[in-house]
Structures are given as C-alpha cells and as structure tokens.
Amino acid sequence: MKSAFRKIAWVRTFTGATTWYLSDDCLLAAKRTAYSVEYRRFYLRDLESVVVWPSRSWLFQLGFVAVLFTALGVLFWQWVNLTAGEIIGGVGFLWIALELVRGPSAKSRICTIGSKVDLPLVSRTRRAKKVLGKIDAAVRSGRALIEQSASPSIAPPSPENPVETNSGASETDSISATAQTNAS
C-alpha cells in the first residue's frame, strides 16, 4: 500500500528529530523526542507563509569552536608535544572549514490562519530553497484545484435561449437619473 505522504525533510536537533511529510492537502511534522512523537498537521489551504532565515547563533558557535580548539591546541603543544598540539589544531581547523562549507544553520516559522509555529524545517539555509519549492508547488496545485471547482462554468448564449436584456431606458438615462438623485 502506497502512502499519500512523501518525506520532504528531516532535521536532527539536540533533543530529537523532526521529519516533514507532504501530501496533496497538508504538510505534516512528526517531532520525535526520546520515546514520544508529536504530530502537527498544517493544511495547505490554511498556510499563510513558511519562512526560513539564518540563525544568529551560527557565528557564535563557530567562534566558540575556533577559540576552544585554538586554546586546546596551544595547551597540548606546551604540555604534551608539538605533534599533539598540531593534531588538535588541525581538527579544529577542519571542523570550522566544514561548518563554513555547510553554511549557516536555519530557523523557520510556519504561519497559518490563527497560529504561528516555530519548528525546524531545514537544518541549513542552503537546503531551504529546495524544500520550500516543493511546498510552494503543492500549495499552488491545491489552490488551483479549489479555484477550478469554485468557478462556475458559464456557457455562451445559444440562439435557442437568447440572453434577455433591459429593453427599457438606455444606460445613459439611468446614469443621469442616478446622478440627479445623488445631487439632490
């Protein structure tokens, strides 16, 4: 049996993970913490916005790692030997280089009619464009279906059923009568 939901994102946090699923009519977040799972459903017709922005703490975390590994490298160099200090400093340098390549971490907010929820949608901002594109395509296709079903089909008048028009006064007469009524 094939599921109607397809997985679009998975974000690991310190306390658990959040998995995002998309279907034809909703966006589903499954937030796992220890031994419990909390499900949040966001209907696509109710979505007002999905916003992703770079986290401010990313640079502070990067600076903390740089200072920590530099200090450890210097301490190991003085107390143990030069090779140990170089290894610790090299590990710190590689960690910082990897973080710079991966880009800034992301925060996100989902706004629906009547609620705003801060849940991690993506872990890095560089992946946000791909995930938001999938959500946008689903929202547009869902709204297109709603608009098609809501708009009545208007058939052109056939010669057998002519459209009746007001054969009384002309349009200019009715406009001038309205103008006189408003003026008095």
Summary of the structure (lengths in Angstrom):
residues: 184
radius of gyration: 30.3
end to end distance: 73.3
largest distance: 105.7
contacts: 446
relative contact order: 0.13
helix: 47%
strand: 27%
